[in-house]
Each structure stands twice: as structure tokens, then as C-alpha cells.
Amino acid sequence: VDDFFFGIPNRDFLICWSSKGDAEFQNSMRTQIATDVERQPYPLSGKTFIVKADGEIFLEEQSSIGDPRAETAELN
């Protein structure tokens, strides 16, 4: 199992992709997550996470800033 990225920009969306994609594709996915969190209903986070091959999950350092409403929402 290889490392992969994921984002949860809004309710009902989980976006996952391989860490082996080219830089343009990687940036496109990050941009899409940031766009979705601003435009779609029920925003959760504009951040990108990485799942390592051993199952550990980390916040990606260059991840975009999420919607501040999502940080305090109780029922999204």
C-alpha cells in the first residue's frame, strides 16, 4: 500500500488520490478541495491530509486554510 492524500471539503465528499501523481495533478486536487469548501453547502475543511503506508494520518503542511466556520461547527 502506498501513501495517499485525502480531503473532506464538505459533507458527503471524500476525495482521495495517490501520492504518486505529478505535481500539476497534486496541485489541481488541492485547489479543487479549497474551491469546494468555499462553494459547496456544509463546508468541513479545505485542508489536505496524507495517509502513510503504515496507516498513520497527518495534516499536509502546505495544505490550504479551511473554512473557519467548520472549526466550530457542531452539526455539519
N, CA, C and O atoms as a DFTB+ gen file, in Angstrom:
304 C
 N C O
     1  1       0.847      -1.176       0.000
     2  2       0.000       0.000       0.000
     3  2       0.893       1.240       0.000
     4  3       1.826       1.352       0.796
     5  1       0.591       2.159      -0.901
     6  2       1.350       3.399      -0.994
     7  2       0.670       4.509      -0.201
     8  3      -0.508       4.414       0.143
     9  1       1.433       5.561       0.082
    10  2       0.859       6.748       0.703
    11  2      -0.200       7.332      -0.223
    12  3      -0.108       7.200      -1.443
    13  1      -1.211       7.981       0.366
    14  2      -2.176       8.695      -0.451
    15  2      -2.672       9.915       0.298
    16  3      -2.538      10.012       1.518
    17  1      -3.249      10.848      -0.453
    18  2      -3.794      12.083       0.099
    19  2      -5.311      11.984       0.150
    20  3      -5.924      11.218      -0.593
    21  1      -5.912      12.783       1.051
    22  2      -7.360      12.897       1.042
    23  2      -7.776      14.254       1.580
    24  3      -7.030      14.918       2.299
    25  1      -8.977      14.645       1.216
    26  2      -9.589      15.867       1.711
    27  2     -11.073      15.646       1.895
    28  3     -11.680      14.811       1.224
    29  1     -11.649      16.402       2.807
    30  2     -13.086      16.333       3.072
    31  2     -13.604      17.772       3.051
    32  3     -13.811      18.378       4.102
    33  1     -13.811      18.315       1.849
    34  2     -14.176      19.730       1.748
    35  2     -15.571      20.060       2.267
    36  3     -15.802      21.160       2.768
    37  1     -16.483      19.131       2.151
    38  2     -17.841      19.370       2.620
    39  2     -18.529      18.032       2.878
    40  3     -18.049      16.972       2.477
    41  1     -19.657      18.119       3.554
    42  2     -20.399      16.905       3.878
    43  2     -20.672      16.114       2.599
    44  3     -20.968      16.693       1.554
    45  1     -20.573      14.817       2.689
    46  2     -20.846      13.885       1.589
    47  2     -19.723      13.785       0.570
    48  3     -19.892      13.111      -0.447
    49  1     -18.577      14.432       0.802
    50  2     -17.459      14.345      -0.137
    51  2     -16.201      13.869       0.579
    52  3     -15.779      14.465       1.570
    53  1     -15.615      12.811       0.080
    54  2     -14.302      12.345       0.488
    55  2     -13.517      12.178      -0.796
    56  3     -13.882      11.374      -1.654
    57  1     -12.449      12.929      -0.930
    58  2     -11.640      12.910      -2.150
    59  2     -10.288      12.315      -1.798
    60  3      -9.583      12.846      -0.939
    61  1      -9.912      11.211      -2.457
    62  2      -8.635      10.537      -2.212
    63  2      -7.868      10.420      -3.525
    64  3      -8.463      10.247      -4.589
    65  1      -6.538      10.514      -3.441
    66  2      -5.717      10.330      -4.628
    67  2      -4.327       9.874      -4.241
    68  3      -3.865      10.117      -3.126
    69  1      -3.675       9.218      -5.160
    70  2      -2.343       8.664      -4.942
    71  2      -1.303       9.778      -4.789
    72  3      -1.398      10.829      -5.424
    73  1      -0.336       9.530      -3.954
    74  2       0.756      10.489      -3.792
    75  2       1.753      10.412      -4.947
    76  3       2.699      11.198      -5.003
    77  1       1.547       9.478      -5.860
    78  2       2.475       9.294      -6.978
    79  2       2.138      10.157      -8.192
    80  3       2.883      10.142      -9.172
    81  1       1.051      10.900      -8.155
    82  2       0.679      11.744      -9.286
    83  2       1.672      12.871      -9.499
    84  3       2.432      13.222      -8.596
    85  1       1.662      13.435     -10.695
    86  2       2.588      14.534     -10.981
    87  2       2.181      15.793     -10.213
    88  3       1.064      15.880      -9.703
    89  1       3.080      16.754     -10.134
    90  2       2.872      17.972      -9.330
    91  2       1.639      18.745      -9.790
    92  3       0.906      19.281      -8.958
    93  1       1.398      18.813     -11.091
    94  2       0.232      19.546     -11.603
    95  2      -1.064      18.903     -11.118
    96  3      -1.993      19.601     -10.710
    97  1      -1.124      17.588     -11.162
    98  2      -2.312      16.882     -10.680
    99  2      -2.492      17.092      -9.179
   100  3      -3.603      17.358      -8.720
   101  1      -1.413      16.974      -8.416
   102  2      -1.475      17.166      -6.969
   103  2      -2.032      18.548      -6.637
   104  3      -2.923      18.676      -5.798
   105  1      -1.512      19.570      -7.289
   106  2      -1.973      20.942      -7.048
   107  2      -3.421      21.134      -7.482
   108  3      -4.173      21.867      -6.841
   109  1      -3.805      20.484      -8.558
   110  2      -5.184      20.568      -9.031
   111  2      -6.149      20.008      -7.987
   112  3      -7.208      20.589      -7.748
   113  1      -5.793      18.895      -7.370
   114  2      -6.650      18.289      -6.354
   115  2      -6.751      19.194      -5.124
   116  3      -7.839      19.372      -4.577
   117  1      -5.634      19.763      -4.689
   118  2      -5.642      20.671      -3.535
   119  2      -6.497      21.904      -3.821
   120  3      -7.244      22.368      -2.960
   121  1      -6.376      22.425      -5.036
   122  2      -7.167      23.589      -5.438
   123  2      -8.646      23.254      -5.453
   124  3      -9.472      24.059      -5.024
   125  1      -8.985      22.067      -5.947
   126  2     -10.389      21.652      -6.001
   127  2     -10.982      21.560      -4.593
   128  3     -12.122      21.971      -4.373
   129  1     -10.229      21.031      -3.656
   130  2     -10.706      20.938      -2.274
   131  2     -10.937      22.330      -1.703
   132  3     -11.966      22.584      -1.076
   133  1      -9.981      23.234      -1.916
   134  2     -10.116      24.607      -1.409
   135  2     -11.313      25.308      -2.041
   136  3     -12.012      26.067      -1.370
   137  1     -11.554      25.063      -3.316
   138  2     -12.693      25.662      -4.015
   139  2     -14.009      25.092      -3.490
   140  3     -14.956      25.834      -3.229
   141  1     -14.057      23.766      -3.340
   142  2     -15.292      23.125      -2.870
   143  2     -15.689      23.587      -1.479
   144  3     -16.876      23.780      -1.213
   145  1     -14.726      23.770      -0.588
   146  2     -15.052      24.173       0.784
   147  2     -15.662      25.570       0.811
   148  3     -16.412      25.898       1.729
   149  1     -15.351      26.386      -0.175
   150  2     -15.904      27.738      -0.249
   151  2     -17.241      27.799      -0.975
   152  3     -18.050      28.682      -0.691
   153  1     -17.490      26.889      -1.898
   154  2     -18.665      26.972      -2.758
   155  2     -19.787      25.995      -2.437
   156  3     -20.956      26.282      -2.692
   157  1     -19.437      24.852      -1.882
   158  2     -20.445      23.813      -1.649
   159  2     -21.112      24.021      -0.289
   160  3     -20.525      24.617       0.614
   161  1     -22.341      23.525      -0.152
   162  2     -23.012      23.617       1.151
   163  2     -22.336      22.697       2.172
   164  3     -21.666      21.733       1.802
   165  1     -22.514      22.999       3.433
   166  2     -21.999      22.205       4.542
   167  2     -20.478      22.030       4.496
   168  3     -19.990      20.900       4.482
   169  1     -19.723      23.136       4.474
   170  2     -18.259      23.044       4.399
   171  2     -17.662      22.385       5.636
   172  3     -18.152      22.569       6.750
   173  1     -16.603      21.618       5.426
   174  2     -15.908      20.978       6.532
   175  2     -14.468      21.460       6.644
   176  3     -14.094      22.037       7.665
   177  1     -13.651      21.236       5.616
   178  2     -12.246      21.613       5.714
   179  2     -11.627      21.764       4.328
   180  3     -11.893      20.967       3.429
   181  1     -10.807      22.784       4.168
   182  2     -10.047      22.967       2.938
   183  2      -8.663      22.367       3.041
   184  3      -7.827      22.568       2.159
   185  1      -8.415      21.639       4.101
   186  2      -7.088      21.068       4.340
   187  2      -6.931      19.723       3.656
   188  3      -7.904      19.015       3.395
   189  1      -5.679      19.391       3.372
   190  2      -5.342      18.108       2.762
   191  2      -4.586      17.274       3.785
   192  3      -3.739      17.785       4.519
   193  1      -4.901      15.994       3.825
   194  2      -4.260      15.068       4.745
   195  2      -3.521      14.006       3.952
   196  3      -3.840      13.750       2.791
   197  1      -2.531      13.390       4.586
   198  2      -1.812      12.284       3.957
   199  2      -1.920      11.056       4.853
   200  3      -1.761      11.136       6.072
   201  1      -2.192       9.926       4.223
   202  2      -2.218       8.646       4.922
   203  2      -0.958       7.904       4.491
   204  3      -0.755       7.635       3.306
   205  1      -0.125       7.580       5.458
   206  2       1.117       6.861       5.185
   207  2       0.818       5.375       5.022
   208  3      -0.235       4.894       5.442
   209  1       1.745       4.659       4.415
   210  2       1.578       3.233       4.161
   211  2       1.319       2.441       5.447
   212  3       0.679       1.391       5.412
   213  1       1.819       2.947       6.581
   214  2       1.611       2.243       7.852
   215  2       0.279       2.595       8.510
   216  3      -0.018       2.102       9.598
   217  1      -0.537       3.454       7.858
   218  2      -1.852       3.808       8.370
   219  2      -1.900       5.108       9.165
   220  3      -2.985       5.554       9.538
   221  1      -0.753       5.726       9.432
   222  2      -0.748       6.994      10.162
   223  2      -1.291       8.109       9.275
   224  3      -1.040       8.131       8.070
   225  1      -2.033       9.032       9.875
   226  2      -2.643      10.149       9.151
   227  2      -2.053      11.453       9.668
   228  3      -1.960      11.675      10.875
   229  1      -1.655      12.314       8.731
   230  2      -1.060      13.599       9.068
   231  2      -1.720      14.706       8.265
   232  3      -2.182      14.484       7.146
   233  1      -1.760      15.888       8.838
   234  2      -2.173      17.075       8.106
   235  2      -1.019      17.456       7.194
   236  3       0.122      17.563       7.643
   237  1      -1.310      17.658       5.924
   238  2      -0.263      18.053       4.991
   239  2       0.149      19.491       5.290
   240  3      -0.715      20.359       5.415
   241  1       1.432      19.757       5.405
   242  2       1.919      21.065       5.824
   243  2       1.499      22.202       4.915
   244  3       1.124      23.266       5.408
   245  1       1.547      22.015       3.603
   246  2       1.189      23.106       2.692
   247  2      -0.299      23.146       2.390
   248  3      -0.736      23.801       1.443
   249  1      -1.057      22.455       3.189
   250  2      -2.500      22.398       2.988
   251  2      -3.127      23.783       3.110
   252  3      -2.669      24.621       3.887
   253  1      -4.176      24.007       2.333
   254  2      -4.856      25.301       2.373
   255  2      -5.635      25.474       3.669
   256  3      -5.899      24.501       4.375
   257  1      -5.993      26.685       3.974
   258  2      -6.743      27.002       5.186
   259  2      -8.207      26.640       4.958
   260  3      -8.789      26.980       3.928
   261  1      -8.782      25.961       5.910
   262  2     -10.178      25.564       5.793
   263  2     -11.126      26.688       6.130
   264  3     -10.716      27.755       6.589
   265  1     -12.369      26.442       5.903
   266  2     -13.406      27.402       6.227
   267  2     -13.470      27.549       7.746
   268  3     -13.666      26.553       8.443
   269  1     -13.310      28.763       8.280
   270  2     -13.310      28.932       9.737
   271  2     -14.616      28.506      10.394
   272  3     -14.622      28.175      11.579
   273  1     -15.720      28.505       9.656
   274  2     -16.991      28.033      10.223
   275  2     -16.924      26.571      10.563
   276  3     -17.587      26.131      11.503
   277  1     -16.139      25.791       9.824
   278  2     -16.078      24.357      10.033
   279  2     -15.382      24.002      11.347
   280  3     -15.682      22.967      11.943
   281  1     -14.470      24.836      11.797
   282  2     -13.722      24.547      13.010
   283  2     -14.604      24.580      14.259
   284  3     -14.307      23.906      15.246
   285  1     -15.694      25.365      14.220
   286  2     -16.544      25.493      15.393
   287  2     -17.910      24.860      15.206
   288  3     -18.727      24.869      16.127
   289  1     -18.167      24.315      14.036
   290  2     -19.478      23.719      13.771
   291  2     -19.655      22.434      14.570
   292  3     -18.738      21.618      14.655
   293  1     -20.818      22.262      15.145
   294  2     -21.100      21.051      15.900
   295  2     -21.837      20.024      15.059
   296  3     -21.599      18.825      15.204
   297  1     -22.715      20.463      14.197
   298  2     -23.527      19.550      13.401
   299  2     -23.424      19.900      11.934
   300  3     -24.315      20.547      11.383
   301  1     -22.366      19.487      11.308
   302  2     -22.208      19.750       9.872
   303  2     -22.793      18.630       9.075
   304  3     -22.760      18.663       7.845
